[in-house]
């Protein structure tokens, strides 16, 4: 399958970054915190504008935009490279990780199949970008991102899930500060019909 390219490097994009084999890595808080810290670094050091995000068990969704001179493709490449290295190191050194050997074997097997890797491959290639071109599509993607933990049955309301921007949209707090989108909603939280 051909990889999709980011059509507008400085436009507003919905992206999905997925762990190989859909391995549920992000069931541990410390791995999610690596993602948060890396996103914060990209905001500060690379000019990444983050409008919406959610960290699920094996992937993350983002609505982002390159706000400086670095193209979005390069920012996402660096984010994936750094987080892969950091998370793999954390897995290797985590004495409480009961799935360590199993996960590392999967990442090693994928690394062997991809000549771009020295050892492991943590993330799937690409980011499945969707250029957001209208308020309706932006609202749909934002609602989709924030509804993910509800759909999974983890929480009853989007803002109850800590590793998402939903709470920031409601109360301006959470683990990651985001740039707020004007969703055209005057009361309450925009929630799509996801059933």
Sine and cosine of phi, psi and omega as CSV:
sin_phi,cos_phi,sin_psi,cos_psi,sin_omega,cos_omega
0.00,0.00,0.72,-0.70,0.01,-1.00
-0.95,0.32,0.62,-0.78,0.04,-1.00
-0.98,0.19,0.62,-0.78,0.08,-1.00
-0.99,0.16,0.62,-0.78,0.04,-1.00
-0.98,-0.18,0.44,-0.90,0.11,-0.99
-0.97,0.24,0.90,-0.43,-0.11,-0.99
-0.96,0.27,-0.60,0.80,0.01,-1.00
-0.82,-0.57,0.97,-0.22,-0.09,-1.00
-0.89,0.46,-0.38,0.92,-0.04,-1.00
-0.90,-0.44,0.16,0.99,0.04,-1.00
-1.00,0.02,0.08,-1.00,0.02,-1.00
-0.99,0.15,0.85,-0.52,-0.09,-1.00
-0.79,-0.61,0.64,-0.77,0.20,-0.98
-1.00,-0.09,0.81,-0.58,0.01,-1.00
-0.75,-0.66,0.47,-0.88,0.07,-1.00
-0.81,-0.59,0.79,-0.61,0.03,-1.00
-0.89,-0.45,0.83,-0.56,-0.19,-0.98
-0.84,-0.54,0.66,-0.75,0.09,-1.00
-0.95,0.31,0.63,-0.78,0.03,-1.00
-0.82,0.57,0.57,-0.82,-0.01,-1.00
0.84,0.54,0.29,0.96,0.00,-1.00
0.79,0.61,0.62,0.79,-0.01,-1.00
-0.93,0.36,0.76,-0.65,-0.03,-1.00
-0.98,0.22,0.96,0.26,0.00,-1.00
-0.97,0.23,-0.64,0.77,-0.19,-0.98
-1.00,0.07,0.60,0.80,0.16,-0.99
-1.00,0.00,-0.16,0.99,0.06,-1.00
-0.97,-0.26,0.72,-0.69,-0.06,-1.00
-0.85,0.53,-0.65,0.76,-0.08,-1.00
-0.89,0.46,-0.51,0.86,0.03,-1.00
-0.96,0.27,-0.61,0.79,0.06,-1.00
-0.91,0.41,-0.59,0.81,0.01,-1.00
-0.92,0.40,-0.52,0.85,0.09,-1.00
-0.89,0.45,-0.66,0.75,0.04,-1.00
-0.88,0.47,-0.74,0.67,-0.01,-1.00
-0.86,0.51,-0.75,0.66,-0.01,-1.00
-0.88,0.47,-0.61,0.79,0.01,-1.00
-0.94,0.34,-0.62,0.78,0.07,-1.00
-0.90,0.44,-0.66,0.75,0.04,-1.00
-0.87,0.49,-0.66,0.75,0.02,-1.00
-0.90,0.44,-0.65,0.76,0.03,-1.00
-0.91,0.41,-0.57,0.82,0.07,-1.00
-0.89,0.45,-0.75,0.67,-0.12,-0.99
-0.97,0.24,-0.71,0.70,-0.15,-0.99
-1.00,-0.04,-0.45,0.89,-0.12,-0.99
-0.88,-0.47,-0.03,1.00,0.03,-1.00
0.97,0.23,0.36,0.93,0.00,-1.00
-0.94,0.33,0.80,-0.60,0.10,-0.99
-0.99,-0.12,0.87,-0.49,0.00,-1.00
-0.94,-0.35,0.84,-0.54,-0.03,-1.00
-0.97,-0.25,-0.45,0.89,-0.09,-1.00
-0.31,-0.95,0.60,-0.80,0.03,-1.00
-0.37,-0.93,0.34,-0.94,0.22,-0.98
-0.47,-0.88,0.67,-0.74,0.10,-0.99
-0.96,-0.27,0.92,-0.39,0.04,-1.00
-0.99,-0.10,-0.13,-0.99,-0.09,-1.00
-0.94,0.34,-0.43,0.90,-0.07,-1.00
-0.63,-0.78,0.17,0.99,0.04,-1.00
-0.33,-0.94,0.22,-0.98,0.13,-0.99
-0.70,-0.72,0.55,-0.83,0.08,-1.00
-0.93,-0.36,0.61,-0.79,0.01,-1.00
-0.64,-0.77,0.56,-0.83,0.31,-0.95
-0.93,-0.37,0.90,-0.44,-0.16,-0.99
-0.64,-0.77,0.22,-0.98,0.03,-1.00
-0.43,-0.90,0.64,-0.77,0.10,-1.00
-0.97,0.24,0.88,-0.48,-0.07,-1.00
-0.98,-0.21,0.02,1.00,0.00,-1.00
-0.82,-0.57,-0.61,-0.79,-0.04,-1.00
-1.00,-0.09,-0.20,0.98,-0.05,-1.00
-1.00,0.08,0.82,-0.58,0.01,-1.00
-0.89,0.46,0.50,-0.86,-0.04,-1.00
-0.85,0.52,-0.62,0.79,0.03,-1.00
-0.84,0.55,-0.68,0.73,-0.02,-1.00
-0.94,0.35,-0.63,0.78,0.03,-1.00
-0.89,0.45,-0.73,0.68,-0.01,-1.00
-0.91,0.41,-0.61,0.79,0.06,-1.00
-0.86,0.52,-0.74,0.67,-0.02,-1.00
-0.92,0.40,-0.64,0.77,0.05,-1.00
-0.86,0.51,-0.74,0.67,-0.02,-1.00
-0.91,0.42,-0.66,0.75,-0.01,-1.00
-0.89,0.45,-0.75,0.66,-0.03,-1.00
-0.92,0.40,-0.72,0.69,-0.03,-1.00
-0.91,0.41,-0.61,0.79,0.04,-1.00
-0.86,0.51,-0.76,0.65,0.00,-1.00
-0.86,0.50,-0.72,0.69,-0.06,-1.00
-0.92,0.39,-0.70,0.72,-0.02,-1.00
-0.93,0.37,-0.68,0.74,0.03,-1.00
-0.88,0.48,-0.66,0.75,0.06,-1.00
-0.88,0.48,-0.67,0.74,0.02,-1.00
-0.90,0.43,-0.66,0.75,0.03,-1.00
-0.89,0.45,-0.73,0.68,-0.03,-1.00
-0.87,0.50,-0.56,0.83,-0.07,-1.00
-0.98,-0.18,0.07,1.00,-0.04,-1.00
-1.00,0.01,0.97,-0.26,-0.02,-1.00
-0.93,0.38,-0.34,0.94,-0.02,-1.00
-1.00,-0.02,-0.05,1.00,-0.05,-1.00
-0.99,0.15,0.99,-0.17,-0.04,-1.00
-0.94,0.35,-0.34,0.94,-0.04,-1.00
-0.99,-0.17,0.19,0.98,-0.11,-0.99
-0.77,0.64,-0.85,0.53,-0.07,-1.00
-0.88,0.47,-0.70,0.72,-0.01,-1.00
-0.87,0.49,-0.74,0.67,-0.01,-1.00
-0.91,0.42,-0.73,0.68,-0.04,-1.00
-0.88,0.47,-0.58,0.82,0.07,-1.00
-0.90,0.45,-0.66,0.75,0.06,-1.00
-0.89,0.46,-0.72,0.69,-0.02,-1.00
-0.91,0.42,-0.59,0.81,0.04,-1.00
-0.92,0.40,-0.70,0.71,0.02,-1.00
-0.87,0.49,-0.69,0.73,0.05,-1.00
-0.92,0.39,-0.59,0.81,0.04,-1.00
-0.90,0.44,-0.61,0.79,0.02,-1.00
-0.91,0.42,-0.53,0.85,-0.03,-1.00
-0.98,0.18,-0.21,0.98,-0.09,-1.00
-0.85,-0.52,0.92,-0.38,-0.07,-1.00
-0.92,0.39,-0.22,0.98,0.03,-1.00
-0.97,0.25,-0.21,0.98,-0.06,-1.00
-0.98,-0.22,0.56,-0.83,0.07,-1.00
-0.99,0.14,-0.58,0.82,-0.02,-1.00
-0.57,-0.82,-0.93,0.36,-0.08,-1.00
-0.98,-0.22,0.43,-0.90,0.25,-0.97
-0.84,-0.54,0.87,-0.49,-0.05,-1.00
-0.99,-0.11,-0.75,0.66,-0.04,-1.00
-0.99,-0.13,0.55,-0.83,0.19,-0.98
-0.90,0.43,0.44,-0.90,0.04,-1.00
-0.95,0.31,0.52,-0.85,0.05,-1.00
0.99,0.11,0.07,-1.00,-0.01,-1.00
-0.62,-0.79,0.18,0.98,0.05,-1.00
0.73,0.68,0.84,0.55,-0.09,-1.00
-0.94,0.34,0.59,-0.81,0.13,-0.99
-0.77,-0.64,0.88,-0.47,0.04,-1.00
-0.96,0.29,0.81,-0.58,-0.04,-1.00
-1.00,-0.03,0.89,-0.45,-0.21,-0.98
-0.88,-0.47,-0.13,0.99,-0.01,-1.00
-0.55,-0.83,0.42,-0.91,0.04,-1.00
-0.84,0.55,-0.60,0.80,0.00,-1.00
-0.89,0.47,-0.71,0.71,-0.01,-1.00
-0.93,0.36,-0.62,0.78,0.03,-1.00
-0.88,0.47,-0.71,0.70,0.04,-1.00
-0.89,0.46,-0.66,0.75,0.00,-1.00
-0.89,0.46,-0.73,0.69,-0.03,-1.00
-0.93,0.36,-0.62,0.78,0.04,-1.00
-0.89,0.45,-0.72,0.69,0.05,-1.00
-0.88,0.48,-0.67,0.75,0.02,-1.00
-0.87,0.49,-0.73,0.69,-0.01,-1.00
-0.87,0.50,-0.78,0.63,-0.07,-1.00
-0.94,0.34,-0.42,0.91,0.00,-1.00
-0.98,0.18,-0.30,0.95,-0.07,-1.00
-0.75,0.66,-0.78,0.63,-0.01,-1.00
-0.91,0.41,-0.49,0.87,0.05,-1.00
-0.94,0.35,-0.72,0.69,0.01,-1.00
-0.87,0.50,-0.60,0.80,0.02,-1.00
-0.96,0.28,-0.18,0.98,0.01,-1.00
0.99,0.13,0.25,0.97,-0.02,-1.00
-0.98,0.19,-0.56,0.83,-0.04,-1.00
-0.61,-0.79,0.28,-0.96,0.03,-1.00
-1.00,0.02,-0.52,0.86,-0.02,-1.00
-0.80,-0.60,0.59,-0.81,-0.01,-1.00
-0.80,0.60,-0.64,0.77,-0.07,-1.00
-0.96,0.30,-0.09,1.00,0.06,-1.00
-0.99,0.13,-0.22,0.97,-0.02,-1.00
-1.00,-0.04,0.88,-0.48,-0.13,-0.99
-0.90,0.43,-0.64,0.77,-0.12,-0.99
-1.00,-0.05,0.84,0.55,-0.02,-1.00
-0.42,-0.91,0.35,-0.94,0.04,-1.00
-1.00,0.09,-0.02,1.00,-0.04,-1.00
-0.84,0.54,-0.70,0.72,0.00,-1.00
-0.91,0.42,-0.57,0.82,0.02,-1.00
-0.91,0.41,-0.59,0.81,0.05,-1.00
-0.92,0.39,-0.51,0.86,-0.02,-1.00
-1.00,0.09,-0.72,0.70,-0.18,-0.98
-0.76,-0.65,0.15,0.99,-0.01,-1.00
0.83,0.56,0.65,0.76,0.09,-1.00
-0.56,-0.83,0.33,-0.94,-0.02,-1.00
0.50,-0.87,0.00,-1.00,-0.08,-1.00
-0.96,0.29,-0.30,0.95,-0.05,-1.00
-0.67,-0.74,0.83,-0.55,0.06,-1.00
-0.96,0.28,0.72,-0.69,0.01,-1.00
-0.84,-0.54,0.34,-0.94,0.14,-0.99
-1.00,0.08,0.82,-0.57,-0.10,-0.99
-0.98,0.18,0.70,-0.72,0.12,-0.99
-1.00,0.04,0.56,-0.83,0.13,-0.99
-0.99,0.12,0.97,-0.25,-0.08,-1.00
-1.00,0.01,0.03,1.00,0.03,-1.00
0.93,0.38,0.48,0.88,-0.01,-1.00
-0.89,-0.45,0.81,-0.58,-0.06,-1.00
-1.00,-0.02,-0.53,0.85,-0.01,-1.00
-0.75,-0.66,0.60,-0.80,0.10,-0.99
0.95,0.31,-0.19,-0.98,-0.07,-1.00
-0.95,-0.33,0.74,-0.67,0.01,-1.00
-0.90,0.43,0.84,-0.54,0.01,-1.00
-0.76,-0.65,0.88,-0.47,-0.04,-1.00
-0.96,0.27,0.23,-0.97,0.15,-0.99
-0.99,0.11,1.00,-0.09,-0.14,-0.99
-0.98,-0.17,0.04,1.00,-0.05,-1.00
-1.00,0.08,0.00,0.00,0.00,0.00
